[in-house]
Amino acid sequence: MNKGVYLALFSIGLAQGVKIPLHYFKKKEWRPDLFFGTGGMPSSHSAGVSTLTTYIALKRGLTTFDFALSLIYGLIVMYDAQGVRRQTGELTLKVNSMNDLIEKIQKEESIKFKQNAPNKLKEMLGHQPDEVIGGALLGVLIGIIGHLCTKKDRKLLSFKLKF
């Protein structure tokens, strides 16, 4: 694997890990399960694609096909994260609230009706625009740091090879 892939995966993991303390400071609720969930601040999707795109831009240049491909792919991922997936999450909220209303109506009627309660759908699927931007900024930062670290590795390696 190349360093760009490692950095992108690291960035995704870091973004997922940062969600836990951010949620705690915002809601005063400790939720380690957020590490494995979707949605929330920052977007790990945005962080991963931004890290890879930044790393490619710094390593290969802005005029390369690699950068163009990564940039377009990244923009599509970020658009999807805050567009389609967010709309799906909002629809899920409405479906879950309808299920609660149906249960309330059934409890108030005198007719006994037994039905297994359906599992609630996952409501946090997509991202708000600020979550996507937060992930993108984190990704750019990790991409820059990763590129700088690989430059130091190359200098150190070439120094060792001379002796």
ZIDACOR-V34790 format. One record per run of one state. SS is the DSSP state (~ for helix, > for strand, _ for the rest). FROM is the first residue (numbers start at 1). LEN is the number of residues. If there is no record, write none. Layout:
SS;FROM;LEN  SS;FROM;LEN
//
This chain:
_;1;2  ~;3;25  _;28;4  ~;32;5  _;37;7  ~;44;17  _;61;4  ~;65;18  _;83;1  ~;84;25  _;109;20  ~;129;34  _;163;1
//
